[in-house]
Amino acid sequence: MKQPRIHSFEPLLSLAPKVLILGTMPSVKSLEQQEYYGNKQNVFWKIMFSIFQQPFSTSYADRIRLIQEHQLALWDVLQSCQRQGSLDSAIKEEKPNDIKQLLQAYPSIHTVVFSSQKAEAYFKKYIGPIDSIKTITMPSPSGANARMTFEEKRKSWEVLKILVKNKKTDEL
């Protein structure tokens, strides 16, 4: 039986984002809630509030504000796919978002951060390297990534603080 086609969200952007964070595709919970990283088992938002030293909030408006205040952007590599459940390994018939067009529209973006190795793999498959853009792959904040503790994930993601302060990533 053919799976229904699911679609990603529109990008969440600040006025002049410096760093674009790319996932693969929203989870079932995220799609139900119409929120990026909406599954409570995913620690993305806990990591973001922690590294930017702000009190954690479950309010999506607060989460959007956090992204915008820190010159970040959120999107997914894939625009649509067929998938049973939420696992990236179940993705079939995928179609990519027009990330090159977004990067052209927002020349302030100097770095793309992948929120998983699968997001990086889809980016390489459909978009490929872009000369002026640095890329970094982070450990997945998903609850499915149980081999790392929250603190280990948070420590890896701390590089975002440096990326949004600097114009270039050469200092990393």
SULURBEL-V801522 format. One record per pair of residues at least 6 apart in sequence whose C-alpha atoms are under 7 Angstrom apart, sorted by the first residue. I is the first residue (numbers start at 1). J is the second residue. D is the distance in Angstrom with one decimal. If there is no record, write none. Layout:
{{I	J	D} {I	J	D}}
//
This chain:
{{3	82	5.5} {3	83	6.3} {3	84	6.6} {4	82	5.8} {5	80	6.6} {5	81	5.5} {5	82	4.7} {6	80	5.4} {6	81	5.6} {6	82	6.1} {7	79	5.7} {7	80	4.2} {7	81	6.8} {8	25	5.9} {8	26	6.1} {8	76	6.7} {8	78	6.8} {8	79	5.2} {8	80	6.0} {10	75	7.0} {11	73	7.0} {11	74	5.7} {11	75	4.7} {12	73	5.5} {12	74	5.0} {12	75	6.5} {13	68	6.5} {13	72	6.6} {13	73	4.5} {13	74	6.6} {14	67	6.9} {14	68	4.2} {14	71	5.5} {14	72	6.1} {14	73	6.2} {16	71	6.1} {16	106	6.9} {16	108	5.8} {17	71	4.2} {17	72	4.8} {17	73	5.9} {17	108	5.9} {17	109	5.6} {18	71	5.6} {18	72	6.0} {18	108	5.3} {18	109	4.0} {18	110	5.7} {18	111	6.7} {18	164	5.9} {19	71	6.9} {19	72	5.0} {19	73	6.2} {19	109	5.3} {19	110	6.3} {19	111	5.0} {19	112	5.8} {19	113	7.0} {19	164	6.6} {20	72	6.0} {20	73	4.6} {20	74	5.9} {20	109	6.6} {20	111	6.4} {20	112	4.8} {20	113	6.1} {21	73	6.0} {21	74	4.9} {21	75	6.4} {21	112	5.9} {21	113	4.7} {21	114	5.8} {21	115	6.7} {22	74	6.1} {22	75	5.1} {22	76	4.8} {22	77	6.0} {22	113	6.1} {22	114	4.9} {22	115	6.0} {22	119	6.7} {23	75	6.5} {23	76	4.5} {23	77	6.2} {23	114	6.1} {23	115	5.2} {23	116	6.7} {23	119	5.4} {24	76	5.0} {24	77	5.2} {24	78	5.7} {24	118	6.8} {24	119	4.7} {25	76	5.6} {25	78	5.9} {26	36	6.7} {27	86	4.7} {28	85	6.4} {28	86	5.6} {29	38	5.9} {29	39	5.3} {30	36	5.9} {30	37	5.8} {30	38	4.2} {30	39	5.9} {37	44	6.5} {41	142	6.6} {41	143	4.8} {42	141	5.5} {42	142	4.3} {42	143	5.0} {43	141	5.2} {43	142	6.5} {44	141	5.2} {46	56	6.3} {47	154	5.3} {49	55	6.3} {49	56	5.5} {51	158	5.7} {67	73	6.6} {70	164	6.8} {71	164	6.5} {77	96	5.7} {77	97	5.7} {77	119	6.3} {77	122	6.7} {77	123	6.1} {78	94	6.6} {78	95	5.7} {78	96	4.1} {78	97	5.2} {79	95	5.6} {79	96	4.9} {79	97	4.5} {80	94	5.8} {80	95	5.3} {80	96	7.0} {81	91	6.3} {81	92	5.9} {81	93	5.3} {81	94	4.1} {81	95	6.2} {82	91	5.9} {82	92	5.1} {82	93	5.8} {82	94	6.8} {83	90	5.4} {83	91	4.8} {83	92	6.1} {84	90	6.2} {96	126	6.6} {103	109	6.6} {110	132	7.0} {110	133	5.2} {110	134	6.4} {111	133	5.3} {111	134	4.7} {111	135	5.6} {112	133	6.9} {112	134	6.2} {112	135	4.8} {112	136	6.5} {113	135	5.7} {113	136	4.9} {113	137	5.7} {113	138	6.9} {114	120	5.7} {114	136	6.2} {114	137	4.7} {114	138	6.0} {115	137	6.4} {115	138	5.3} {115	139	6.5} {115	140	5.3} {116	137	6.3} {116	138	5.9} {116	139	5.7} {116	140	4.5} {117	137	6.4} {120	137	6.8} {138	156	6.7} {138	157	6.5} {139	153	6.2} {141	153	6.9} {163	169	6.4}}
//
